[in-house]
Amino acid sequence: MDKIDTSINSYNHSVNLLERKTLVITGVKKIDTFDNLHFILDTTMGFMVIKGEGLELIKLDTQSGNVTIKGRIDSLEYLQDKYKKNEDGILSRLFRS
């Protein structure tokens, strides 16, 4: 395990949503993927999916594991199953109608 991963694992995980426009998340290990409609984050509490419109990454502090996202936040979801990039199942679940 990397030294960076070990230090981030020791941080608490929190989610702070301000007026459904600004989302501040702590305990983020990495941003797996993102665009203006969704973010997939690997946090100390598991993978998190954020959906919305006009989403943009405002702040990324990799040493402390803090992320700030702005835009219209429609949903936050923690994935029950372990997320694997190569599995088609996760992508189909994310984009279901």
C-alpha positions as CSV (number, residue, x, y, z in Angstrom):
1,M,0.0,0.0,0.0
2,D,1.3,3.5,-0.9
3,K,2.2,5.9,1.8
4,I,-0.4,8.4,0.5
5,D,-3.2,5.8,0.7
6,T,-2.3,5.0,4.3
7,S,-2.4,8.6,5.3
8,I,-5.8,9.2,3.6
9,N,-7.2,6.1,5.1
10,S,-6.7,7.6,8.6
11,Y,-9.0,10.6,7.7
12,N,-12.6,10.7,8.6
13,H,-15.2,10.7,5.8
14,S,-17.8,13.4,5.7
15,V,-20.2,14.9,3.2
16,N,-21.4,18.5,3.3
17,L,-24.0,19.7,0.8
18,L,-24.7,23.5,0.8
19,E,-27.9,24.6,-0.9
20,R,-27.7,21.7,-3.3
21,K,-25.1,23.6,-5.2
22,T,-21.7,23.0,-3.5
23,L,-20.6,19.6,-2.3
24,V,-17.6,19.2,0.0
25,I,-16.4,15.7,0.7
26,T,-13.5,14.5,2.9
27,G,-11.9,11.1,3.0
28,V,-11.6,10.8,-0.7
29,K,-8.9,8.4,-1.9
30,K,-9.2,9.1,-5.6
31,I,-11.6,10.3,-8.3
32,D,-12.2,7.4,-10.5
33,T,-14.1,9.2,-13.3
34,F,-16.1,12.3,-13.8
35,D,-17.9,14.5,-16.3
36,N,-20.5,17.3,-16.0
37,L,-23.3,14.7,-15.2
38,H,-21.6,12.4,-12.7
39,F,-18.6,11.7,-10.5
40,I,-17.4,8.3,-9.2
41,L,-15.2,8.7,-6.1
42,D,-13.3,6.1,-4.1
43,T,-13.7,7.2,-0.4
44,T,-12.6,5.7,2.8
45,M,-16.2,4.4,3.3
46,G,-16.5,2.9,-0.2
47,F,-17.3,4.1,-3.7
48,M,-19.7,7.0,-4.0
49,V,-21.6,8.1,-7.1
50,I,-22.7,11.8,-7.4
51,K,-25.2,12.7,-10.1
52,G,-26.4,16.1,-11.3
53,E,-26.1,18.7,-14.0
54,G,-23.3,21.1,-14.7
55,L,-21.0,19.4,-12.2
56,E,-17.4,20.6,-12.1
57,L,-14.4,19.9,-9.9
58,I,-13.6,23.1,-8.0
59,K,-11.0,21.8,-5.5
60,L,-8.9,18.7,-5.2
61,D,-6.5,18.2,-2.3
62,T,-4.9,14.8,-2.7
63,Q,-2.8,15.0,0.4
64,S,-5.8,15.5,2.8
65,G,-8.4,13.7,0.6
66,N,-10.7,16.7,0.2
67,V,-12.9,17.4,-2.9
68,T,-15.2,20.2,-3.7
69,I,-17.8,19.9,-6.5
70,K,-20.1,22.6,-7.8
71,G,-23.2,22.3,-9.9
72,R,-26.8,21.0,-9.3
73,I,-26.6,17.9,-7.2
74,D,-29.4,15.5,-7.8
75,S,-28.2,12.4,-5.9
76,L,-25.5,10.8,-3.8
77,E,-25.2,7.1,-3.6
78,Y,-22.8,4.6,-2.1
79,L,-22.2,1.5,-4.1
80,Q,-23.0,-1.7,-2.2
81,D,-20.9,-4.0,-4.4
82,K,-17.2,-3.4,-4.8
83,Y,-16.7,-1.2,-7.8
84,K,-14.5,-2.7,-10.5
85,K,-13.6,-0.6,-13.6
86,N,-13.7,-3.6,-16.0
87,E,-17.2,-4.9,-15.0
88,D,-20.0,-3.9,-17.4
89,G,-22.5,-4.3,-14.5
90,I,-21.6,-1.1,-12.7
91,L,-21.8,1.0,-15.8
92,S,-25.2,-0.4,-16.7
93,R,-26.5,0.3,-13.2
94,L,-25.2,3.9,-13.3
95,F,-27.0,4.8,-16.5
96,R,-30.3,2.9,-16.0
97,S,-33.4,5.0,-16.6
